[in-house]
Amino acid sequence: MEQQGSDLIENRYKNFIKTVCETDIVYALQNHEGFATSASAHYENERGKPVDILCFWGENGRAKSCTINHWANYQITEIALVDFIENWGVGMENDGILAGIEFDQNMFGYEAKPLDLILALVAEIKATNKELPLQKFENIADLEEQAKEANG
């Protein structure tokens, strides 16, 4: 059963990568206090506490299905893919926060290290010959090189 659950979460992650690269939109949930967050089930910070996660979805409907319980007062917000990569991804990396991808109503989803997520998005962008209007990098190769260097 555990394996089936992890396969489902992995497939949701792969679908997220494809979907956001096709639509150029990443969805998040936001209220007056900020964005929807969770706590990592897999990673701890240096104090032994779960690492914080910012949650994102590739489809409006999946994000909307999570506006229940403690996210009931959150609204869906759209983030442009280029902004997500250049600002959110890099910012999460700098802040030591993970990206929670396609979390469900039970708070289960893929926990991605920001640079790994950026590199997965770059791979999909390159595979589909997509043009991305980057502002902070010369081109997709520059973004990929810097992300790989930073990722060690």
Rosetta constraint file for C-alpha pairs under 8 A:
AtomPair CA 1 CA 5 HARMONIC 6.39 0.50
AtomPair CA 2 CA 6 HARMONIC 6.31 0.50
AtomPair CA 3 CA 7 HARMONIC 6.07 0.50
AtomPair CA 4 CA 8 HARMONIC 6.20 0.50
AtomPair CA 5 CA 9 HARMONIC 6.30 0.50
AtomPair CA 6 CA 10 HARMONIC 6.03 0.50
AtomPair CA 7 CA 11 HARMONIC 6.05 0.50
AtomPair CA 8 CA 12 HARMONIC 6.19 0.50
AtomPair CA 9 CA 13 HARMONIC 6.29 0.50
AtomPair CA 9 CA 102 HARMONIC 7.88 0.50
AtomPair CA 9 CA 108 HARMONIC 7.77 0.50
AtomPair CA 9 CA 109 HARMONIC 5.65 0.50
AtomPair CA 9 CA 110 HARMONIC 5.68 0.50
AtomPair CA 10 CA 14 HARMONIC 6.34 0.50
AtomPair CA 10 CA 110 HARMONIC 6.64 0.50
AtomPair CA 11 CA 15 HARMONIC 6.08 0.50
AtomPair CA 12 CA 16 HARMONIC 6.05 0.50
AtomPair CA 12 CA 101 HARMONIC 7.83 0.50
AtomPair CA 12 CA 102 HARMONIC 6.33 0.50
AtomPair CA 12 CA 110 HARMONIC 7.75 0.50
AtomPair CA 13 CA 17 HARMONIC 6.41 0.50
AtomPair CA 13 CA 101 HARMONIC 6.17 0.50
AtomPair CA 13 CA 102 HARMONIC 6.72 0.50
AtomPair CA 13 CA 110 HARMONIC 6.22 0.50
AtomPair CA 14 CA 18 HARMONIC 6.49 0.50
AtomPair CA 15 CA 19 HARMONIC 5.93 0.50
AtomPair CA 15 CA 58 HARMONIC 7.94 0.50
AtomPair CA 16 CA 20 HARMONIC 5.99 0.50
AtomPair CA 16 CA 57 HARMONIC 6.93 0.50
AtomPair CA 16 CA 58 HARMONIC 4.97 0.50
AtomPair CA 16 CA 101 HARMONIC 7.41 0.50
AtomPair CA 16 CA 102 HARMONIC 7.19 0.50
AtomPair CA 17 CA 21 HARMONIC 6.23 0.50
AtomPair CA 17 CA 58 HARMONIC 7.76 0.50
AtomPair CA 17 CA 120 HARMONIC 7.10 0.50
AtomPair CA 17 CA 121 HARMONIC 5.93 0.50
AtomPair CA 17 CA 124 HARMONIC 7.09 0.50
AtomPair CA 18 CA 22 HARMONIC 6.27 0.50
AtomPair CA 18 CA 124 HARMONIC 6.81 0.50
AtomPair CA 19 CA 23 HARMONIC 6.12 0.50
AtomPair CA 19 CA 58 HARMONIC 5.92 0.50
AtomPair CA 19 CA 59 HARMONIC 7.70 0.50
AtomPair CA 20 CA 24 HARMONIC 5.21 0.50
AtomPair CA 20 CA 25 HARMONIC 5.41 0.50
AtomPair CA 20 CA 26 HARMONIC 5.92 0.50
AtomPair CA 20 CA 58 HARMONIC 5.51 0.50
AtomPair CA 20 CA 81 HARMONIC 6.85 0.50
AtomPair CA 21 CA 25 HARMONIC 7.74 0.50
AtomPair CA 21 CA 81 HARMONIC 7.32 0.50
AtomPair CA 21 CA 121 HARMONIC 7.12 0.50
AtomPair CA 21 CA 124 HARMONIC 7.01 0.50
AtomPair CA 21 CA 125 HARMONIC 6.46 0.50
AtomPair CA 24 CA 80 HARMONIC 5.84 0.50
AtomPair CA 24 CA 81 HARMONIC 4.74 0.50
AtomPair CA 24 CA 82 HARMONIC 7.52 0.50
AtomPair CA 25 CA 58 HARMONIC 7.13 0.50
AtomPair CA 25 CA 78 HARMONIC 6.26 0.50
AtomPair CA 25 CA 79 HARMONIC 5.69 0.50
AtomPair CA 25 CA 80 HARMONIC 4.88 0.50
AtomPair CA 25 CA 81 HARMONIC 5.21 0.50
AtomPair CA 26 CA 56 HARMONIC 6.65 0.50
AtomPair CA 26 CA 57 HARMONIC 6.05 0.50
AtomPair CA 26 CA 58 HARMONIC 5.37 0.50
AtomPair CA 26 CA 59 HARMONIC 7.53 0.50
AtomPair CA 26 CA 78 HARMONIC 5.86 0.50
AtomPair CA 26 CA 79 HARMONIC 5.07 0.50
AtomPair CA 26 CA 80 HARMONIC 6.31 0.50
AtomPair CA 26 CA 81 HARMONIC 6.09 0.50
AtomPair CA 26 CA 84 HARMONIC 7.21 0.50
AtomPair CA 27 CA 56 HARMONIC 5.58 0.50
AtomPair CA 27 CA 57 HARMONIC 4.94 0.50
AtomPair CA 27 CA 58 HARMONIC 6.00 0.50
AtomPair CA 27 CA 59 HARMONIC 6.68 0.50
AtomPair CA 27 CA 60 HARMONIC 6.36 0.50
AtomPair CA 27 CA 63 HARMONIC 6.75 0.50
AtomPair CA 27 CA 76 HARMONIC 6.64 0.50
AtomPair CA 27 CA 77 HARMONIC 5.74 0.50
AtomPair CA 27 CA 78 HARMONIC 4.77 0.50
AtomPair CA 27 CA 79 HARMONIC 6.06 0.50
AtomPair CA 28 CA 35 HARMONIC 7.05 0.50
AtomPair CA 28 CA 36 HARMONIC 7.14 0.50
AtomPair CA 28 CA 55 HARMONIC 6.39 0.50
AtomPair CA 28 CA 56 HARMONIC 4.84 0.50
AtomPair CA 28 CA 57 HARMONIC 6.30 0.50
AtomPair CA 28 CA 63 HARMONIC 6.91 0.50
AtomPair CA 28 CA 76 HARMONIC 5.82 0.50
AtomPair CA 28 CA 77 HARMONIC 5.32 0.50
AtomPair CA 28 CA 78 HARMONIC 6.46 0.50
AtomPair CA 28 CA 79 HARMONIC 7.42 0.50
AtomPair CA 29 CA 35 HARMONIC 5.62 0.50
AtomPair CA 29 CA 36 HARMONIC 5.29 0.50
AtomPair CA 29 CA 55 HARMONIC 7.60 0.50
AtomPair CA 29 CA 56 HARMONIC 7.64 0.50
AtomPair CA 29 CA 63 HARMONIC 7.07 0.50
AtomPair CA 29 CA 67 HARMONIC 7.90 0.50
AtomPair CA 29 CA 71 HARMONIC 7.90 0.50
AtomPair CA 29 CA 74 HARMONIC 5.53 0.50
AtomPair CA 29 CA 75 HARMONIC 5.37 0.50
AtomPair CA 29 CA 76 HARMONIC 4.67 0.50
AtomPair CA 29 CA 77 HARMONIC 5.89 0.50
AtomPair CA 30 CA 34 HARMONIC 5.48 0.50
AtomPair CA 30 CA 35 HARMONIC 4.23 0.50
AtomPair CA 30 CA 36 HARMONIC 5.95 0.50
AtomPair CA 30 CA 74 HARMONIC 5.01 0.50
AtomPair CA 30 CA 75 HARMONIC 5.29 0.50
AtomPair CA 30 CA 76 HARMONIC 6.37 0.50
AtomPair CA 30 CA 77 HARMONIC 6.57 0.50
AtomPair CA 31 CA 35 HARMONIC 6.38 0.50
AtomPair CA 31 CA 36 HARMONIC 7.94 0.50
AtomPair CA 31 CA 73 HARMONIC 6.57 0.50
AtomPair CA 31 CA 74 HARMONIC 4.70 0.50
AtomPair CA 31 CA 75 HARMONIC 6.18 0.50
AtomPair CA 35 CA 54 HARMONIC 7.02 0.50
AtomPair CA 35 CA 55 HARMONIC 7.84 0.50
AtomPair CA 36 CA 54 HARMONIC 6.15 0.50
AtomPair CA 36 CA 55 HARMONIC 5.86 0.50
AtomPair CA 36 CA 71 HARMONIC 6.96 0.50
AtomPair CA 36 CA 74 HARMONIC 7.57 0.50
AtomPair CA 37 CA 52 HARMONIC 6.92 0.50
AtomPair CA 37 CA 53 HARMONIC 5.33 0.50
AtomPair CA 37 CA 54 HARMONIC 4.61 0.50
AtomPair CA 37 CA 55 HARMONIC 5.74 0.50
AtomPair CA 38 CA 52 HARMONIC 6.10 0.50
AtomPair CA 38 CA 53 HARMONIC 5.04 0.50
AtomPair CA 38 CA 54 HARMONIC 6.62 0.50
AtomPair CA 38 CA 55 HARMONIC 7.23 0.50
AtomPair CA 38 CA 100 HARMONIC 7.80 0.50
AtomPair CA 38 CA 107 HARMONIC 7.60 0.50
AtomPair CA 39 CA 50 HARMONIC 5.58 0.50
AtomPair CA 39 CA 51 HARMONIC 5.84 0.50
AtomPair CA 39 CA 52 HARMONIC 4.83 0.50
AtomPair CA 39 CA 53 HARMONIC 5.58 0.50
AtomPair CA 40 CA 44 HARMONIC 7.30 0.50
AtomPair CA 40 CA 50 HARMONIC 5.14 0.50
AtomPair CA 40 CA 51 HARMONIC 5.24 0.50
AtomPair CA 40 CA 52 HARMONIC 6.17 0.50
AtomPair CA 40 CA 53 HARMONIC 6.34 0.50
AtomPair CA 40 CA 98 HARMONIC 7.91 0.50
AtomPair CA 40 CA 111 HARMONIC 7.19 0.50
AtomPair CA 41 CA 50 HARMONIC 6.84 0.50
AtomPair CA 42 CA 50 HARMONIC 7.65 0.50
AtomPair CA 42 CA 111 HARMONIC 7.92 0.50
AtomPair CA 43 CA 50 HARMONIC 5.87 0.50
AtomPair CA 43 CA 51 HARMONIC 5.76 0.50
AtomPair CA 44 CA 48 HARMONIC 5.29 0.50
AtomPair CA 44 CA 49 HARMONIC 5.14 0.50
AtomPair CA 44 CA 50 HARMONIC 4.30 0.50
AtomPair CA 44 CA 51 HARMONIC 5.08 0.50
AtomPair CA 45 CA 49 HARMONIC 5.51 0.50
AtomPair CA 45 CA 50 HARMONIC 6.18 0.50
AtomPair CA 45 CA 51 HARMONIC 5.47 0.50
AtomPair CA 51 CA 96 HARMONIC 7.60 0.50
AtomPair CA 51 CA 97 HARMONIC 6.43 0.50
AtomPair CA 51 CA 98 HARMONIC 7.07 0.50
AtomPair CA 52 CA 96 HARMONIC 7.93 0.50
AtomPair CA 52 CA 97 HARMONIC 5.32 0.50
AtomPair CA 52 CA 98 HARMONIC 6.32 0.50
AtomPair CA 53 CA 97 HARMONIC 5.60 0.50
AtomPair CA 53 CA 98 HARMONIC 4.64 0.50
AtomPair CA 53 CA 99 HARMONIC 5.46 0.50
AtomPair CA 53 CA 100 HARMONIC 5.60 0.50
AtomPair CA 53 CA 111 HARMONIC 7.66 0.50
AtomPair CA 54 CA 97 HARMONIC 7.07 0.50
AtomPair CA 54 CA 98 HARMONIC 6.37 0.50
AtomPair CA 54 CA 99 HARMONIC 5.17 0.50
AtomPair CA 54 CA 100 HARMONIC 5.61 0.50
AtomPair CA 55 CA 99 HARMONIC 5.93 0.50
AtomPair CA 55 CA 100 HARMONIC 4.28 0.50
AtomPair CA 55 CA 101 HARMONIC 5.98 0.50
AtomPair CA 55 CA 102 HARMONIC 7.38 0.50
AtomPair CA 55 CA 103 HARMONIC 6.86 0.50
AtomPair CA 56 CA 63 HARMONIC 7.64 0.50
AtomPair CA 56 CA 99 HARMONIC 7.06 0.50
AtomPair CA 56 CA 100 HARMONIC 5.98 0.50
AtomPair CA 56 CA 101 HARMONIC 5.20 0.50
AtomPair CA 56 CA 102 HARMONIC 6.13 0.50
AtomPair CA 56 CA 103 HARMONIC 7.55 0.50
AtomPair CA 57 CA 62 HARMONIC 6.70 0.50
AtomPair CA 57 CA 63 HARMONIC 5.73 0.50
AtomPair CA 57 CA 101 HARMONIC 5.99 0.50
AtomPair CA 57 CA 102 HARMONIC 4.84 0.50
AtomPair CA 57 CA 103 HARMONIC 7.50 0.50
AtomPair CA 58 CA 62 HARMONIC 7.69 0.50
AtomPair CA 58 CA 63 HARMONIC 7.97 0.50
AtomPair CA 58 CA 102 HARMONIC 7.11 0.50
AtomPair CA 59 CA 63 HARMONIC 6.48 0.50
AtomPair CA 60 CA 64 HARMONIC 6.08 0.50
AtomPair CA 60 CA 76 HARMONIC 7.40 0.50
AtomPair CA 61 CA 65 HARMONIC 6.14 0.50
AtomPair CA 62 CA 66 HARMONIC 6.81 0.50
AtomPair CA 62 CA 102 HARMONIC 7.44 0.50
AtomPair CA 62 CA 104 HARMONIC 7.66 0.50
AtomPair CA 63 CA 67 HARMONIC 7.14 0.50
AtomPair CA 63 CA 76 HARMONIC 6.89 0.50
AtomPair CA 63 CA 102 HARMONIC 7.82 0.50
AtomPair CA 64 CA 76 HARMONIC 6.77 0.50
AtomPair CA 65 CA 104 HARMONIC 7.79 0.50
AtomPair CA 65 CA 105 HARMONIC 6.94 0.50
AtomPair CA 66 CA 71 HARMONIC 6.81 0.50
AtomPair CA 66 CA 72 HARMONIC 7.78 0.50
AtomPair CA 66 CA 103 HARMONIC 8.00 0.50
AtomPair CA 66 CA 104 HARMONIC 6.32 0.50
AtomPair CA 66 CA 105 HARMONIC 5.02 0.50
AtomPair CA 67 CA 71 HARMONIC 4.88 0.50
AtomPair CA 67 CA 72 HARMONIC 4.45 0.50
AtomPair CA 67 CA 73 HARMONIC 6.99 0.50
AtomPair CA 67 CA 74 HARMONIC 6.19 0.50
AtomPair CA 67 CA 75 HARMONIC 7.59 0.50
AtomPair CA 68 CA 72 HARMONIC 4.08 0.50
AtomPair CA 68 CA 73 HARMONIC 7.85 0.50
AtomPair CA 68 CA 105 HARMONIC 7.40 0.50
AtomPair CA 79 CA 83 HARMONIC 6.64 0.50
AtomPair CA 79 CA 84 HARMONIC 6.18 0.50
AtomPair CA 80 CA 84 HARMONIC 6.09 0.50
AtomPair CA 81 CA 85 HARMONIC 6.17 0.50
AtomPair CA 82 CA 86 HARMONIC 6.02 0.50
AtomPair CA 82 CA 132 HARMONIC 6.70 0.50
AtomPair CA 82 CA 133 HARMONIC 6.91 0.50
AtomPair CA 82 CA 134 HARMONIC 6.31 0.50
AtomPair CA 83 CA 87 HARMONIC 5.38 0.50
AtomPair CA 83 CA 88 HARMONIC 6.71 0.50
AtomPair CA 84 CA 88 HARMONIC 4.72 0.50
AtomPair CA 84 CA 89 HARMONIC 6.01 0.50
AtomPair CA 85 CA 89 HARMONIC 4.98 0.50
AtomPair CA 85 CA 90 HARMONIC 6.98 0.50
AtomPair CA 85 CA 118 HARMONIC 6.14 0.50
AtomPair CA 86 CA 90 HARMONIC 6.03 0.50
AtomPair CA 86 CA 134 HARMONIC 7.62 0.50
AtomPair CA 86 CA 135 HARMONIC 7.89 0.50
AtomPair CA 86 CA 136 HARMONIC 6.79 0.50
AtomPair CA 87 CA 91 HARMONIC 5.71 0.50
AtomPair CA 88 CA 92 HARMONIC 5.93 0.50
AtomPair CA 89 CA 93 HARMONIC 6.28 0.50
AtomPair CA 89 CA 114 HARMONIC 5.25 0.50
AtomPair CA 89 CA 115 HARMONIC 6.87 0.50
AtomPair CA 89 CA 117 HARMONIC 7.72 0.50
AtomPair CA 89 CA 118 HARMONIC 6.58 0.50
AtomPair CA 90 CA 94 HARMONIC 6.22 0.50
AtomPair CA 90 CA 114 HARMONIC 7.02 0.50
AtomPair CA 90 CA 115 HARMONIC 7.38 0.50
AtomPair CA 91 CA 95 HARMONIC 6.08 0.50
AtomPair CA 92 CA 96 HARMONIC 5.95 0.50
AtomPair CA 92 CA 97 HARMONIC 4.88 0.50
AtomPair CA 92 CA 98 HARMONIC 6.54 0.50
AtomPair CA 92 CA 99 HARMONIC 7.57 0.50
AtomPair CA 92 CA 114 HARMONIC 6.26 0.50
AtomPair CA 93 CA 97 HARMONIC 6.19 0.50
AtomPair CA 93 CA 98 HARMONIC 7.49 0.50
AtomPair CA 93 CA 113 HARMONIC 7.46 0.50
AtomPair CA 93 CA 114 HARMONIC 5.43 0.50
AtomPair CA 93 CA 115 HARMONIC 6.71 0.50
AtomPair CA 97 CA 113 HARMONIC 7.81 0.50
AtomPair CA 97 CA 114 HARMONIC 7.70 0.50
AtomPair CA 98 CA 111 HARMONIC 6.39 0.50
AtomPair CA 98 CA 112 HARMONIC 5.76 0.50
AtomPair CA 98 CA 113 HARMONIC 5.20 0.50
AtomPair CA 98 CA 114 HARMONIC 6.03 0.50
AtomPair CA 99 CA 111 HARMONIC 5.86 0.50
AtomPair CA 99 CA 112 HARMONIC 5.08 0.50
AtomPair CA 99 CA 113 HARMONIC 6.34 0.50
AtomPair CA 99 CA 114 HARMONIC 6.10 0.50
AtomPair CA 99 CA 117 HARMONIC 7.91 0.50
AtomPair CA 100 CA 109 HARMONIC 6.26 0.50
AtomPair CA 100 CA 110 HARMONIC 5.68 0.50
AtomPair CA 100 CA 111 HARMONIC 4.83 0.50
AtomPair CA 100 CA 112 HARMONIC 6.32 0.50
AtomPair CA 101 CA 109 HARMONIC 5.73 0.50
AtomPair CA 101 CA 110 HARMONIC 4.97 0.50
AtomPair CA 101 CA 111 HARMONIC 6.35 0.50
AtomPair CA 101 CA 112 HARMONIC 7.11 0.50
AtomPair CA 102 CA 109 HARMONIC 5.45 0.50
AtomPair CA 102 CA 110 HARMONIC 6.67 0.50
AtomPair CA 103 CA 107 HARMONIC 5.47 0.50
AtomPair CA 103 CA 108 HARMONIC 5.08 0.50
AtomPair CA 103 CA 109 HARMONIC 3.92 0.50
AtomPair CA 103 CA 110 HARMONIC 6.88 0.50
AtomPair CA 104 CA 108 HARMONIC 5.46 0.50
AtomPair CA 104 CA 109 HARMONIC 6.33 0.50
AtomPair CA 112 CA 116 HARMONIC 6.65 0.50
AtomPair CA 112 CA 117 HARMONIC 6.00 0.50
AtomPair CA 113 CA 117 HARMONIC 6.23 0.50
AtomPair CA 114 CA 118 HARMONIC 6.18 0.50
AtomPair CA 115 CA 119 HARMONIC 6.12 0.50
AtomPair CA 115 CA 147 HARMONIC 6.04 0.50
AtomPair CA 115 CA 148 HARMONIC 7.74 0.50
AtomPair CA 115 CA 150 HARMONIC 7.80 0.50
AtomPair CA 115 CA 151 HARMONIC 6.22 0.50
AtomPair CA 116 CA 120 HARMONIC 6.18 0.50
AtomPair CA 116 CA 151 HARMONIC 7.67 0.50
AtomPair CA 117 CA 121 HARMONIC 6.19 0.50
AtomPair CA 118 CA 122 HARMONIC 6.10 0.50
AtomPair CA 118 CA 147 HARMONIC 7.34 0.50
AtomPair CA 119 CA 123 HARMONIC 6.11 0.50
AtomPair CA 119 CA 144 HARMONIC 6.42 0.50
AtomPair CA 119 CA 147 HARMONIC 6.88 0.50
AtomPair CA 119 CA 148 HARMONIC 7.55 0.50
AtomPair CA 120 CA 124 HARMONIC 6.39 0.50
AtomPair CA 121 CA 125 HARMONIC 6.11 0.50
AtomPair CA 122 CA 126 HARMONIC 6.06 0.50
AtomPair CA 122 CA 140 HARMONIC 6.98 0.50
AtomPair CA 122 CA 144 HARMONIC 6.60 0.50
AtomPair CA 123 CA 127 HARMONIC 6.04 0.50
AtomPair CA 124 CA 128 HARMONIC 6.19 0.50
AtomPair CA 125 CA 129 HARMONIC 6.05 0.50
AtomPair CA 125 CA 130 HARMONIC 5.18 0.50
AtomPair CA 125 CA 131 HARMONIC 7.58 0.50
AtomPair CA 125 CA 132 HARMONIC 7.98 0.50
AtomPair CA 126 CA 130 HARMONIC 6.43 0.50
AtomPair CA 126 CA 140 HARMONIC 7.83 0.50
AtomPair CA 132 CA 140 HARMONIC 7.52 0.50
AtomPair CA 134 CA 138 HARMONIC 7.14 0.50
AtomPair CA 134 CA 139 HARMONIC 6.53 0.50
AtomPair CA 134 CA 140 HARMONIC 7.69 0.50
AtomPair CA 137 CA 142 HARMONIC 6.00 0.50
AtomPair CA 137 CA 143 HARMONIC 5.71 0.50
AtomPair CA 138 CA 142 HARMONIC 5.83 0.50
AtomPair CA 138 CA 143 HARMONIC 7.51 0.50
AtomPair CA 139 CA 143 HARMONIC 6.43 0.50
AtomPair CA 140 CA 144 HARMONIC 6.10 0.50
AtomPair CA 141 CA 145 HARMONIC 6.05 0.50
AtomPair CA 142 CA 146 HARMONIC 6.16 0.50
AtomPair CA 143 CA 147 HARMONIC 6.06 0.50
AtomPair CA 144 CA 148 HARMONIC 6.07 0.50
AtomPair CA 145 CA 149 HARMONIC 6.17 0.50
AtomPair CA 146 CA 150 HARMONIC 6.11 0.50
AtomPair CA 147 CA 151 HARMONIC 5.96 0.50
AtomPair CA 148 CA 152 HARMONIC 6.35 0.50
